[in-house]
Amino acid sequence: MVLHPPYSPDIPPSDYHLFRPLKLFLKEKRFAKYEGLKMAVFDFFDSQSAAFWKKGIDDLPERWLTVVTNDGQYIVY
């Protein structure tokens, strides 16, 4: 078990492996309707390889340990 600070801005779900590439994928795209956005997100998910998902999961323990080692202070990735 890794003890961690009760809150760290470096471990919220919005910063995990998935969201940065998804934001880049959607950057500068405009959608007239919610359905278009939804389909674009599904297309992004479908376009990612198994290695992409595995790397995101495999990187989590090291990321958590970095947060603990830095006593919950801000980390630049």
C-alpha positions as CSV (number, residue, x, y, z in Angstrom):
1,M,0.0,0.0,0.0
2,V,1.3,3.5,-0.9
3,L,0.3,6.2,1.6
4,H,-0.6,9.4,-0.1
5,P,-1.6,12.9,0.8
6,P,-5.4,13.4,1.1
7,Y,-5.4,15.7,-2.0
8,S,-2.9,16.2,-4.7
9,P,-3.5,18.1,-7.9
10,D,-1.3,15.6,-9.7
11,I,-3.5,12.5,-9.2
12,P,-7.1,13.6,-10.2
13,P,-8.7,11.4,-12.9
14,S,-8.7,14.4,-15.3
15,D,-4.9,14.1,-15.6
16,Y,-4.6,10.4,-16.2
17,H,-3.1,9.0,-19.4
18,L,-6.3,9.2,-21.4
19,F,-7.3,12.9,-21.1
20,R,-4.3,14.7,-22.5
21,P,-4.3,12.8,-25.8
22,L,-8.1,13.1,-25.9
23,K,-7.9,16.9,-25.5
24,L,-5.3,17.1,-28.3
25,F,-7.5,14.9,-30.5
26,L,-10.5,17.2,-30.0
27,K,-8.5,20.5,-30.1
28,E,-10.0,23.0,-32.6
29,K,-12.8,20.6,-33.6
30,R,-16.3,22.1,-33.4
31,F,-19.6,20.2,-33.0
32,A,-23.0,21.5,-33.9
33,K,-24.7,18.8,-31.8
34,Y,-23.8,16.7,-28.8
35,E,-24.1,13.5,-31.0
36,G,-21.1,14.7,-33.1
37,L,-19.0,15.2,-30.1
38,K,-20.0,11.8,-28.7
39,M,-19.1,10.1,-32.0
40,A,-15.7,11.9,-32.1
41,V,-14.9,10.7,-28.6
42,F,-15.9,7.1,-29.5
43,D,-13.7,7.4,-32.6
44,F,-10.8,8.4,-30.4
45,F,-11.3,5.5,-28.1
46,D,-11.6,3.0,-31.0
47,S,-8.4,4.4,-32.6
48,Q,-6.2,3.7,-29.6
49,S,-4.2,0.5,-29.5
50,A,-4.1,-2.0,-26.7
51,A,-0.6,-0.8,-25.9
52,F,-1.9,2.8,-25.3
53,W,-4.4,1.5,-22.7
54,K,-1.7,-0.8,-21.1
55,K,0.8,2.0,-20.8
56,G,-1.7,4.2,-19.0
57,I,-2.5,1.5,-16.5
58,D,1.2,0.5,-16.1
59,D,2.3,4.1,-15.4
60,L,-0.1,4.6,-12.5
61,P,2.0,3.1,-9.7
62,E,5.0,5.2,-10.7
63,R,2.9,8.3,-10.9
64,W,1.4,7.7,-7.5
65,L,4.8,7.1,-6.0
66,T,6.1,10.4,-7.5
67,V,3.2,12.2,-5.8
68,V,4.0,10.6,-2.4
69,T,7.8,11.2,-2.8
70,N,7.1,14.9,-3.4
71,D,4.8,15.0,-0.4
72,G,1.9,16.0,-2.6
73,Q,3.6,19.1,-4.0
74,Y,3.0,20.2,-7.6
75,I,4.7,18.1,-10.2
76,V,5.6,19.2,-13.7
77,Y,5.2,16.3,-16.2
